[in-house]
Amino acid sequence: MINRRHALGLLAAASFLPTRGFADVAPQRSEIHDDLAKHFLSEGTVGTFLGYKVDDYLIIASDKNRSGEARLPASTYKIPNSLIALETGVVEDPDKDVFKWDGVKRSIEAWNRDHTMRTAIAASAVPVYQEIARRIGQERMQKYVDLFEYGNRNIGGGIDQFWLTGDLRIDPVQQVDFVDRLRRGVLPISKRSQDLVRDILPVTKVGDATIRAKSGLLGAEIGKPSLGWMVGWAEKGDARTVFALNMDVLEPRHIPLRMTLTQQCLTDIGAL
């Protein structure tokens, strides 16, 4: 596991990161590549990128400030939510258990239909995952958030809102640590649940590389920046790079740029 204090300490010390290690062994090196910030600036926004090059035990960050700041996870929480749903039996089969559309017409057309968990995570269907959270319930949700050591572990603010408008917070270092443990299948839950969630994560192909990732977006308010996330890992040959990006979404065109900027940063650090 990545130790947050160690990682952030590594960053601050210029090479940066926490005190829980990424791969059961703390990363040996960390580097600030402030040139990565140009990708955000060129699009008229600001953000941060953190990459963990597994084989090199190397953490690379675009900065040493925002990369350690905790924020609402938004729909990146669909990753742990899916794991908990499978582990508790709320969902038995991500391809067969159907969540019926409640008939409420929403602005995102892909949400206005029945979903399995696989199609719901692909469409990032918030209403489906809110129903999953309600079925899991407060007590079981808290148990697994604690087991996962996920962010600040605070699920106050409503069982179907805590990751959207409530009290849960997570920083990019913690995101990378959590995603890396899922990638390796070492979270304190069944192998089956972890295998299934890795399998349903949205996949993007870039040349001979594969990116498995989940996006997140907080609702935009007029005159205020909303937050966009992209977390996951890239596979190219035998190399693995786990990453977390977040950025201010200041206008609609920034929404698809979450993946574009992720790919640009991964390319710059030699992961694609």
C-alpha positions in Angstrom: 0.0 0.0 0.0 1.1 3.6 -0.6 1.6 5.4 2.6 0.1 8.8 2.2 2.5 10.5 4.6 5.4 8.8 3.0 4.3 9.7 -0.5 3.5 13.3 0.4 6.8 13.5 2.3 8.6 12.2 -0.8 6.9 14.9 -2.9 7.7 17.6 -0.4 11.2 16.4 -0.4 11.2 17.0 -4.0 12.1 14.1 -5.3 6.9 13.4 -2.4 4.1 10.8 -1.1 2.2 9.2 2.2 3.0 6.5 4.9 1.0 3.6 3.8 3.1 2.1 0.8 1.6 1.6 -2.7 2.8 -1.9 -3.2 3.2 -3.1 0.4 6.6 -1.5 0.0 6.8 2.3 0.0 7.8 3.8 -3.4 11.5 4.3 -3.5 11.5 7.5 -5.5 9.1 10.4 -6.2 9.5 13.2 -8.6 7.7 16.5 -9.4 7.2 17.0 -13.1 5.7 20.5 -13.1 5.8 20.5 -16.9 2.7 18.3 -16.8 0.8 21.3 -15.6 1.0 22.7 -19.1 -1.7 20.3 -20.3 -4.2 21.8 -17.9 -3.1 25.4 -18.6 -3.3 25.0 -22.3 -7.0 24.1 -22.0 -7.7 27.0 -19.7 -8.0 25.2 -16.5 -6.0 23.8 -13.5 -5.6 20.4 -12.1 -3.2 17.7 -10.9 -1.9 14.4 -12.1 -0.3 11.7 -10.1 1.2 8.5 -11.6 2.7 5.5 -9.9 5.0 3.5 -12.2 4.8 0.2 -10.5 7.9 -1.6 -11.9 10.1 1.4 -11.2 8.6 2.0 -7.6 8.4 5.6 -8.8 5.7 8.3 -8.0 5.4 11.2 -10.4 3.3 14.2 -9.7 2.5 17.4 -11.5 2.7 19.4 -8.3 3.2 18.9 -4.5 0.1 20.8 -3.4 -3.1 19.8 -5.2 -1.9 16.2 -5.5 -2.3 15.9 -1.7 -5.6 17.8 -1.4 -8.7 15.8 -0.5 -11.9 16.3 -2.4 -15.3 14.6 -3.0 -14.7 11.4 -5.0 -17.9 11.9 -7.1 -18.4 8.9 -9.4 -15.0 7.4 -8.8 -16.7 6.0 -5.7 -18.6 3.6 -8.0 -15.5 1.5 -7.8 -15.7 0.8 -4.0 -19.5 0.9 -4.2 -19.4 -2.0 -6.8 -17.0 -4.0 -4.7 -19.2 -3.6 -1.6 -22.4 -4.5 -3.6 -20.8 -7.7 -4.7 -19.3 -8.6 -1.3 -22.5 -8.1 0.5 -24.7 -9.9 -2.0 -26.6 -6.7 -2.9 -25.5 -7.6 -6.5 -24.9 -11.3 -7.2 -24.0 -11.0 -10.9 -23.0 -7.7 -12.6 -24.4 -8.9 -15.9 -27.7 -10.5 -14.8 -29.0 -8.5 -11.8 -31.2 -5.7 -13.3 -32.0 -2.4 -11.7 -35.3 -1.1 -13.2 -35.5 2.5 -14.4 -37.6 4.4 -11.9 -39.4 6.3 -14.8 -37.9 9.7 -13.8 -36.7 11.4 -17.0 -33.1 12.7 -16.4 -31.0 15.0 -18.6 -28.5 12.2 -19.3 -30.4 9.9 -21.7 -28.2 6.8 -20.9 -29.6 6.8 -17.4 -33.3 6.6 -18.6 -33.4 2.8 -18.9 -32.9 -0.4 -17.0 -29.3 -1.3 -16.1 -27.1 -4.1 -14.9 -24.1 -3.1 -12.8 -21.8 -3.5 -15.8 -23.9 -1.1 -18.0 -24.5 1.3 -15.0 -20.8 1.8 -14.4 -20.2 2.3 -18.1 -22.9 5.0 -18.2 -21.9 6.3 -14.8 -25.6 6.0 -13.9 -25.8 7.8 -10.6 -29.4 6.8 -9.7 -28.5 3.1 -10.0 -25.6 3.5 -7.7 -27.7 5.5 -5.2 -30.1 2.6 -5.1 -27.2 0.2 -4.6 -25.9 2.3 -1.7 -29.4 2.4 -0.1 -29.6 -1.4 -0.3 -26.1 -1.8 1.2 -27.1 0.5 4.1 -25.2 2.8 6.4 -23.7 0.1 8.7 -22.3 -2.2 6.0 -21.1 0.7 3.9 -19.1 2.1 6.9 -17.7 -1.3 7.6 -16.2 -1.6 4.1 -15.1 2.0 3.8 -13.1 1.4 7.0 -11.8 -1.9 5.7 -10.6 -0.3 2.5 -9.1 2.6 4.4 -10.8 4.7 1.8 -10.1 8.5 2.0 -11.2 10.1 5.2 -13.7 7.2 5.8 -16.5 9.7 6.6 -19.8 8.7 5.0 -21.9 11.4 6.6 -24.3 13.4 4.5 -26.8 10.7 3.5 -26.3 7.1 2.4 -27.0 8.0 -1.3 -25.2 11.4 -1.3 -22.1 11.1 0.9 -19.7 10.8 -2.2 -21.5 13.5 -4.2 -22.4 16.2 -1.7 -21.6 14.7 1.7 -18.5 14.3 3.9 -16.4 11.8 2.1 -13.1 13.1 0.9 -10.1 11.5 -0.9 -6.9 12.9 -2.4 -5.0 11.7 -5.5 -2.5 9.8 -3.4 -5.2 7.8 -1.6 -7.0 7.2 -4.9 -3.8 5.7 -6.4 -3.2 3.6 -3.3 -6.8 2.2 -3.4 -6.8 1.5 -7.1 -3.5 -0.2 -6.9 -4.7 -2.5 -4.2 -7.7 -3.4 -6.4 -5.4 -3.9 -9.4 -3.3 -6.3 -7.4 -6.3 -8.0 -5.8 -5.1 -7.4 -2.3 -8.1 -5.6 -0.8 -9.5 -7.4 2.3 -12.5 -8.9 0.5 -13.0 -11.9 -1.8 -11.0 -12.5 -5.0 -14.2 -12.9 -6.9 -15.5 -9.4 -6.1 -12.2 -7.8 -7.1 -11.9 -9.8 -10.3 -15.5 -8.8 -11.3 -14.9 -5.1 -10.6 -11.7 -5.1 -12.5 -13.6 -6.7 -15.4 -16.4 -4.2 -15.5 -14.3 -1.1 -15.3 -14.5 0.9 -18.6 -11.6 0.2 -21.0 -9.9 2.6 -23.4 -7.4 1.3 -26.0 -4.5 3.6 -26.9 -2.2 1.9 -29.5 -0.9 -1.3 -27.8 -1.8 0.1 -24.3 -5.0 -0.5 -22.3 -6.4 1.9 -19.8 -8.9 0.8 -17.2 -10.4 3.8 -15.5 -13.4 5.4 -13.9 -14.3 9.1 -14.3 -16.0 11.3 -11.8 -17.8 14.7 -12.2 -19.5 16.9 -9.6 -22.4 18.9 -10.9 -21.4 22.2 -12.4 -22.9 25.4 -11.0 -23.0 28.6 -13.0 -20.0 30.7 -12.2 -18.3 28.0 -10.1 -15.9 25.3 -11.2 -17.0 21.8 -10.9 -14.6 18.9 -10.2 -13.6 16.2 -12.7 -11.7 13.0 -11.8 -10.1 10.2 -13.8 -8.6 7.3 -11.8 -7.3 3.9 -12.9 -4.3 2.2 -14.4 -2.6 1.8 -17.7 -1.1 -1.5 -19.0 1.5 -1.6 -21.8 3.3 -4.8 -22.3 4.4 -5.8 -18.8 4.5 -2.3 -17.5 1.7 -0.9 -15.2 1.1 2.7 -14.2 -1.6 3.6 -11.7 -2.9 7.2 -11.9 -5.3 9.8 -10.5 -6.1 13.1 -12.2 -8.5 15.8 -11.1 -9.2 19.1 -12.6 -11.5 22.1 -12.5 -14.3 21.7 -15.1 -15.0 25.3 -16.1 -17.0 24.7 -19.3 -18.7 21.7 -21.0 -15.7 21.0 -23.3 -13.6 20.2 -20.3 -15.6 17.1 -19.5 -14.2 14.8 -22.2 -10.8 16.3 -21.6 -10.4 14.3 -18.4 -9.4 11.3 -20.5 -7.5 13.3 -23.1 -5.3 15.0 -20.4 -4.8 11.7 -18.6 -3.5 10.2 -21.8 -1.2 13.2 -22.4 0.3 13.0 -18.9 0.7 9.2 -19.2 2.5 9.7 -22.5 4.8 12.3 -21.0 5.9 9.9 -18.2 6.4 7.1 -20.6 3.4 5.0 -19.7 1.8 4.9 -23.1 
